[in-house]
């Protein structure tokens, strides 16, 4: 029993009043998703792709669209006005929608590795390098030089891939077209020639050093400027410092991902820095001045009398430089009041005298707490 055809609007996921642009947009999204070349292990992808092409072919054509709205699928049954063979090849539809020129043109190749310009296909690969820097380097910027192993231009053939005096000839596999045709059921798919890699030509006598690729593995050095204020995970692009392309094609790019080493004193949040500084109990009670660390050395912080443990003080402009800007974040210092862990007899005696002299008026936070929690102490 034949499976009933799905509604074309349902196939594309659009409403019955969808505009031409909405139909195109829906088709573009789904056609890329279900293209057979993108789903080689899915036996249903080709049928889904064919179904999408058929639905688009009808709904994008004003006459077919009107007929479908009036008669449904019956409008295209054998003997009806449009005939059973009135649908276009779904691969031709795909290339037409995505701006391709003939078999293997346009975005078809961008997604699935077909034709395109030889220099685009053989462009060198982009590379990634993970770099760890200090917090100070991230704060103020730094210049770095990295060493990286990559495929670089062959010195012997200067990237041509050919022995001196050798010539290029038309590729016998594809006849110089750079494309080979393979069949997928009822459809024919154009793919890059595996022998010439789409160039349409092969080298008569390949370079012995690079075996005709025009590139060999080398250890290279790249200088990078890390901007002040850079953040964790930021990615820097170094153009044309990736792998060399095949036989003189353009080089890829190098992408450097920056990681900031954990600091033993400071923590960063956006452009602000945080640190904790212990202070003596006496300074917290009587007030005074303490030294606090900054990325540029020490700074003086005035501590008012009666400072509580955990209180935060701000040092403006002592944080991280704003990326690509002149302003800076702040340094937030959290003071931790240190209680003596050991007391000699004289210290203990003095502290007991001090405790006896202190009334509740000197401990307002404690007094407030016990007033709120007195029902739990009954």
C-alpha positions in Angstrom: 0.0 0.0 0.0 1.5 3.4 -1.1 2.1 5.9 1.7 -0.1 9.0 1.5 1.7 12.2 0.6 2.1 14.7 3.4 0.7 18.2 3.0 3.2 20.4 1.3 2.7 23.2 3.9 3.4 20.6 6.7 6.5 19.4 4.8 8.0 22.9 4.8 6.6 23.9 8.2 4.9 27.0 6.9 1.3 28.4 7.1 -1.0 28.5 4.2 -0.6 32.2 3.9 3.2 32.1 3.9 5.0 34.6 1.7 7.5 33.6 -1.0 10.3 34.7 1.2 9.0 32.6 4.1 8.8 29.5 1.8 12.3 30.1 0.6 13.6 30.6 4.1 11.9 27.4 5.4 13.2 25.4 2.4 16.8 26.6 2.9 16.9 25.6 6.5 15.4 22.1 6.0 17.2 21.3 2.7 20.6 21.9 4.3 19.6 19.7 7.3 18.4 16.8 5.2 20.8 16.9 2.2 21.9 13.3 1.5 25.6 14.2 1.5 25.2 15.6 5.0 23.4 12.4 6.2 25.3 9.5 4.6 24.1 7.1 7.3 20.5 8.1 7.3 18.5 6.0 4.8 15.5 8.3 5.0 17.4 11.6 4.4 17.2 11.3 0.6 13.4 10.7 0.6 13.0 13.7 3.0 15.2 15.8 0.7 13.2 14.8 -2.3 9.9 15.6 -0.5 11.2 19.0 0.4 12.1 19.7 -3.2 8.7 18.7 -4.4 6.9 20.8 -1.8 9.1 23.8 -2.7 8.7 23.3 -6.4 4.9 23.6 -6.0 4.5 26.3 -3.4 7.1 28.7 -5.0 5.4 28.6 -8.4 2.2 30.8 -8.4 0.3 28.5 -10.9 1.2 25.3 -9.2 0.6 26.9 -5.8 -2.9 28.0 -6.8 -3.7 24.5 -8.3 -2.5 22.8 -5.1 -4.6 25.1 -2.9 -7.6 24.2 -5.0 -7.2 20.5 -5.7 -4.5 19.3 -3.3 -2.2 16.5 -4.5 -4.7 15.5 -7.1 -3.7 18.5 -9.2 -0.4 16.7 -10.0 -1.7 13.2 -10.4 -1.2 11.5 -13.8 -3.5 13.1 -16.4 -4.1 16.2 -14.4 -3.2 19.7 -15.7 0.4 19.7 -14.5 1.1 16.0 -15.1 2.9 13.5 -12.9 6.3 14.3 -14.3 6.1 18.0 -13.7 8.5 18.2 -10.7 12.1 19.3 -11.0 15.2 17.4 -9.8 15.5 18.2 -6.1 19.3 18.7 -6.5 18.7 21.2 -9.3 16.2 23.0 -7.0 18.8 23.1 -4.2 21.4 24.6 -6.5 19.0 27.1 -7.9 17.8 28.3 -4.5 21.3 28.6 -3.1 22.7 30.4 -6.1 24.7 27.6 -7.7 25.8 27.8 -11.3 25.3 24.4 -12.9 26.2 21.1 -11.3 28.3 21.6 -8.2 28.0 25.4 -8.0 27.2 27.8 -5.2 26.6 27.0 -1.6 26.1 23.3 -2.5 29.9 23.0 -2.4 30.3 25.2 0.7 28.2 22.8 2.7 29.1 19.5 1.2 32.6 19.8 -0.2 32.0 19.9 -4.0 33.5 22.3 -6.6 34.1 26.0 -6.0 37.4 27.7 -6.9 40.5 25.5 -6.6 42.3 28.0 -4.4 39.3 28.0 -1.9 39.1 24.2 -1.7 42.9 23.9 -1.2 43.3 26.7 1.3 45.4 25.8 4.3 43.6 24.7 7.5 43.0 27.1 10.3 44.9 26.2 13.5 44.2 26.6 17.2 46.7 27.3 19.9 45.9 27.5 23.6 48.0 30.1 25.5 48.3 30.6 29.2 49.2 34.0 30.5 49.6 35.7 33.9 46.9 37.9 35.4 49.3 40.8 35.3 49.8 40.2 31.5 46.1 40.1 30.9 45.7 43.4 32.9 48.3 45.5 31.1 48.9 43.6 27.8 52.0 41.9 26.7 53.8 40.7 23.5 54.4 36.9 23.2 56.2 34.7 20.8 54.9 31.2 20.3 56.4 28.2 18.6 54.1 25.9 16.6 54.6 22.9 14.3 52.6 23.3 11.1 52.5 22.6 7.4 54.4 25.4 5.8 55.6 26.3 2.3 58.1 23.8 0.8 61.5 25.5 0.3 62.5 23.2 -2.5 59.6 23.9 -4.9 58.5 27.2 -3.3 55.1 25.8 -2.8 54.4 24.8 -6.4 54.6 21.1 -5.7 56.6 20.4 -8.8 60.1 19.4 -9.5 62.1 22.1 -11.4 61.3 22.0 -15.1 58.2 19.8 -14.5 54.9 20.7 -16.1 51.2 20.3 -15.2 48.9 18.1 -17.2 45.1 17.7 -17.3 43.9 15.3 -14.7 43.0 11.9 -16.4 40.5 11.0 -13.7 38.2 14.0 -14.1 39.3 15.1 -17.6 40.4 18.5 -16.2 37.0 19.4 -14.8 38.0 19.0 -11.2 34.7 17.1 -10.6 33.6 13.5 -10.7 30.0 12.4 -10.9 28.6 9.6 -8.7 25.1 8.2 -8.7 22.8 8.0 -5.7 19.8 6.1 -6.8 18.0 8.3 -9.4 20.3 11.2 -8.6 23.7 12.2 -9.8 26.0 14.1 -7.3 29.0 16.1 -8.3 32.0 15.7 -6.0 35.6 17.0 -5.9 38.0 14.8 -7.9 40.0 12.7 -5.4 43.1 12.7 -7.6 43.6 16.4 -8.4 41.5 17.6 -5.4 39.4 19.8 -7.7 42.3 21.6 -9.5 41.6 19.8 -12.8 45.4 19.4 -13.3 48.1 17.2 -11.9 51.9 17.6 -11.7 53.9 15.5 -14.1 56.9 15.2 -11.7 55.9 16.0 -8.1 58.5 17.6 -5.8 60.4 14.8 -3.9 60.5 16.8 -0.7 56.8 17.6 -0.4 55.5 14.8 -2.7 53.6 17.4 -4.8 51.7 19.1 -2.0 53.9 22.2 -2.0 54.1 22.2 1.8 56.0 20.3 4.5 55.9 20.3 8.3 58.0 22.9 10.0 58.5 24.5 13.4 57.5 28.1 13.1 57.5 31.1 15.4 54.6 33.6 15.6 54.6 36.9 17.5 51.4 38.0 19.1 50.3 41.2 20.8 48.0 40.5 23.8 45.8 43.6 24.4 45.4 45.0 27.9 42.2 43.9 29.5 41.8 40.6 27.7 39.5 38.0 29.3 39.6 34.3 29.9 38.7 32.4 26.8 39.2 35.3 24.4 40.2 34.3 20.9 42.9 36.2 18.9 43.2 35.7 15.2 46.6 35.9 13.5 45.9 36.0 9.7 47.8 33.8 7.4 49.7 32.1 10.2 47.8 28.8 9.9 48.8 25.9 7.6 50.0 26.6 4.1 47.6 25.8 1.3 48.2 23.0 -1.2 50.5 24.0 -4.1 50.6 27.7 -3.3 46.9 28.2 -2.3 46.3 30.7 0.5 47.3 30.0 4.1 44.8 29.4 6.8 44.6 31.5 10.0 45.9 30.9 13.5 43.5 31.3 16.3 45.0 31.7 19.8 42.7 31.0 22.7 43.8 32.9 25.9 43.7 31.3 29.3 44.5 33.3 32.4 46.5 31.5 35.1 45.0 31.5 38.6 46.5 34.1 40.8 47.6 33.4 44.4 46.2 36.7 45.7 43.7 38.2 43.4 40.4 37.0 41.9 39.0 38.7 38.8 35.4 39.6 38.0 34.9 41.6 34.8 37.4 44.4 35.2 37.4 44.4 39.0 39.9 42.6 41.3 39.1 41.1 44.7 41.5 40.2 47.5 41.3 39.4 51.2 43.7 41.0 53.6 44.0 40.0 57.3 44.3 42.8 59.9 45.0 42.6 63.6 42.1 42.8 66.1 43.7 46.0 67.5 43.7 47.8 64.2 40.1 46.8 63.5 39.1 48.2 66.9 41.2 51.3 67.1 41.6 52.1 63.4 44.9 52.6 61.6 46.6 52.1 58.3 47.4 48.8 56.5 49.3 47.9 53.4 47.3 46.0 50.7 48.7 44.4 47.5 47.9 45.7 44.0 49.0 44.5 40.6 51.5 47.4 40.6 52.8 47.0 44.1 51.5 47.9 47.6 49.0 50.6 48.4 47.9 52.1 51.8 44.4 51.6 53.1 43.0 53.7 55.9 41.0 51.5 58.3 38.4 53.3 60.4 38.0 52.4 64.1 35.3 49.7 64.7 35.9 47.9 61.3 34.1 44.6 61.3 35.5 41.4 59.8 34.4 40.9 56.2 34.0 44.6 55.5 34.9 45.6 52.0 36.8 48.7 50.9 37.2 49.9 47.4 40.4 51.3 45.8 39.3 53.0 42.6 41.2 52.5 39.4 43.4 49.7 40.8 41.8 46.9 38.8 42.0 45.7 35.2 42.3 48.1 32.3 39.1 48.1 30.2 39.7 46.3 26.9 40.5 48.8 24.2 39.9 51.7 26.7 41.7 54.0 29.0 39.6 53.4 32.2 40.2 50.8 34.8 38.2 48.7 37.1 38.5 48.8 40.9 40.3 46.7 43.6 37.9 45.5 46.3 39.6 44.6 49.5 37.9 42.4 52.0 39.3 42.8 55.5 39.5 39.8 57.8 39.9 40.5 61.5 42.4 38.1 62.9 41.8 36.9 66.4 44.9 35.9 68.4 45.2 32.1 68.6 47.6 32.1 71.6 47.8 34.4 74.6 50.4 34.7 77.2 49.2 35.2 80.8 49.7 39.0 80.7 47.8 39.3 77.4 45.0 37.1 78.7 44.7 39.2 81.9 44.5 42.4 79.9 41.9 41.0 77.5 39.7 39.8 80.4 39.9 43.4 81.9 38.9 44.7 78.5 36.0 42.3 78.2 34.8 43.3 81.7 34.9 47.0 80.7 32.9 46.4 77.5 29.2 46.7 77.8 26.5 45.9 75.3 26.8 49.4 73.8 30.1 48.3 72.3 28.7 45.2 70.6 25.6 46.5 68.7 25.6 43.7 66.1 25.7 41.0 68.8 22.9 42.8 70.8 20.7 43.1 67.7 21.2 39.4 66.9 20.2 38.1 70.3 17.1 40.4 70.3 16.0 38.8 67.1 16.9 35.3 68.2 15.8 35.4 71.9 12.9 33.0 71.3 15.4 30.3 70.4 17.2 30.6 73.7 14.2 30.0 76.0 
